[in-house]
Structure formats: C-alpha cells, structure tokens
C-alpha cells in the first residue's frame, strides 16, 4: 500500500490544494495526516490563503481515503465539520516486522519516546521540520509541514511504500530517500 504522509496544513487552502494535487499525481492509496488540519495556532502566522472552510470541503471530498491523528491545534469542533476521524492520539501501522507509531508529536516525540522496540519507527509532524534519524535505537521520521515549514525547509510531504520512505516538496521533487529493512 502506498501512503502519502503530510502534516500541519493549518487551514491553508492554497497548500491543501497543492497537497491534494500531489496525492493524485503520486497515485497513493491513502492520505495519512499527522494533525493540525484547520487552525493555524497562536504561535504561527496565518498561512497563505488561510481558509479553513475551503480545507474542510477539499478533505471531506476524499474522506474515505484519509487516515488522521489529532494535532495540538485540532479540537472537537473541528471533528464536527470534518467527515473523517481526527481525534485519535495515535495509530499503528506495520512496515514488515517493524511497527510504525504515528502521532502528531506534541506529546510523544524524539524527546519523549513511546514504548517501542529496537528498530521501530516513530512518525510525527508538529515540529514543521523534515527529519529522519536514529534516536535510542528507534527510527524517528517527520515529513515537515505542508503550509508552514520551519528552519528553511520545503513545503513537504512523504511517500511510504514497500519499506521505502521518500521526502518530497509539494512540486514532487524528491530530496531524501530511506529504505528500511523488513526488521
């Protein structure tokens, strides 16, 4: 199964539209969102074309294709307007014999690891910076941010397919690739 993984849309209709164009172009089976979908949060400036209502419509149109975890800016009122579940604190995926622990990152992250076995993968957003590194025998990955990238990173997403993780900017240009063994 091919996943397009993205985080931190923060209500930007402009970048959400680009993300959905990338999703179609990549021919992914599922869109995995790592939280912070509609609200920009008090620490961030408004992203380009901030329009949560437009983001709601765009994402609800593909609701059957979305998996999502809750970000620190996502609330019950967001769930009332989004037609796919967004309130789970985490989800578990498999990558061969490895477990992928998916969460937003504001609670569990590389500084506060969940209970994982050696070689498992922690996947989160929240920090708006793409990452792939080993932390205490766990592989930590972050796709960066769709709408508000930080530390001079690109507006980005990840592709996960057949134990390969690929980081791309929203235009589809690959800038990092990591292949993990089956574990």
DOLUM-212654 format. One record per residue (C-alpha): x, z, y. Coordinates in steps of 0.05 Angstrom, whole numbers, padded with zeros to 5 digits, always signed. Layout:
# DOLUM-212654
XZY;...
This chain:
# DOLUM-212654
+00000+00000+00000;+00025-00018+00069;+00015+00033+00125;+00024+00023+00199;+00041+00092+00227;+00032+00109+00300;+00026+00169+00345;+00008+00191+00415;-00039+00137+00442;-00061+00188+00495;-00122+00147+00517;-00084+00084+00538;-00129+00024+00526;-00071-00022+00543;-00025+00006+00488;-00081+00017+00438;-00098-00057+00443;-00025-00074+00432;-00023-00027+00372;-00084-00059+00341;-00054-00128+00352;+00008-00103+00315;-00036-00075+00260;-00068-00144+00250;-00001-00180+00255;+00031-00134+00203;-00028-00142+00156;-00026-00068+00139;-00076-00037+00092;-00085+00027+00132;-00071+00054+00202;-00043+00124+00199;-00050+00160+00266;-00009+00223+00278;-00053+00252+00332;-00062+00255+00407;-00111+00198+00410;-00154+00204+00472;-00127+00256+00521;-00061+00249+00558;-00048+00324+00562;-00028+00366+00622;+00047+00353+00613;+00042+00277+00614;+00027+00229+00670;-00032+00183+00658;-00010+00126+00613;-00021+00053+00632;-00095+00035+00633;-00119+00105+00615;-00188+00093+00588;-00208+00139+00530;-00277+00106+00524;-00245+00039+00510;-00198+00070+00459;-00258+00102+00425;-00292+00035+00418;-00229-00001+00393;-00214+00051+00340;-00286+00061+00318;-00289-00013+00304;-00238-00004+00247;-00257+00067+00227;-00255+00051+00152;-00182+00033+00158;-00157+00096+00194;-00126+00160+00168;-00112+00212+00221;-00084+00282+00232;-00101+00326+00291;-00055+00328+00351;-00048+00385+00400;-00090+00345+00451;-00145+00329+00401;-00208+00372+00404;-00276+00379+00373;-00307+00338+00429;-00260+00281+00410;-00286+00285+00339;-00357+00280+00365;-00343+00210+00393;-00294+00184+00341;-00326+00160+00276;-00267+00176+00230;-00239+00245+00214;-00187+00271+00262;-00188+00347+00253;-00142+00355+00192;-00078+00392+00209;-00040+00352+00156;-00046+00303+00099;-00003+00289+00038;+00020+00220+00016;+00066+00201-00041;+00128+00159-00039;+00149+00153-00112;+00165+00224-00134;+00173+00246-00062;+00118+00280-00022;+00106+00258+00049;+00078+00315+00091;+00042+00284+00150;+00025+00326+00212;+00026+00319+00287;+00087+00362+00297;+00066+00414+00348;+00065+00469+00295;+00105+00443+00236;+00166+00401+00253;+00240+00397+00241;+00249+00465+00275;+00193+00496+00233;+00191+00461+00166;+00132+00465+00119;+00146+00484+00046;+00177+00421+00019;+00222+00405-00040;+00291+00375-00031;+00284+00301-00013;+00211+00305+00010;+00192+00273+00076;+00164+00307+00138;+00129+00255+00182;+00104+00274+00250;+00094+00250+00322;+00086+00297+00382;+00157+00290+00410;+00149+00217+00432;+00219+00200+00405;+00232+00158+00343;+00273+00195+00291;+00300+00193+00220;+00348+00248+00199;+00361+00297+00144;+00342+00368+00161;+00355+00423+00110;+00351+00374+00051;+00285+00343+00078;+00279+00275+00110;+00249+00281+00179;+00215+00219+00209;+00179+00205+00274;+00151+00137+00296;+00157+00153+00370;+00100+00143+00418;+00053+00084+00427;+00038+00098+00501;+00087+00149+00530;+00155+00142+00498;+00209+00191+00518;+00285+00191+00521;+00287+00116+00537;+00256+00098+00470;+00209+00038+00460;+00134+00039+00455;+00136+00040+00380;+00106+00047+00311;+00129+00049+00239;+00113+00009+00177;+00115+00043+00109;+00113+00000+00046;+00146+00006-00022;+00193+00063-00003;+00217+00026+00059;+00205+00053+00130;+00213+00006+00188;+00212+00024+00262;+00187-00030+00309;+00170-00037+00382;+00099-00059+00399;+00121-00132+00402;+00141-00127+00329;+00217-00125+00338;+00249-00084+00283;+00302-00035+00307;+00311+00012+00248;+00300+00007+00172;+00308+00061+00120;+00297+00054+00046;+00286+00118+00006;+00294+00121-00069;+00235+00140-00113;+00260+00211-00113;
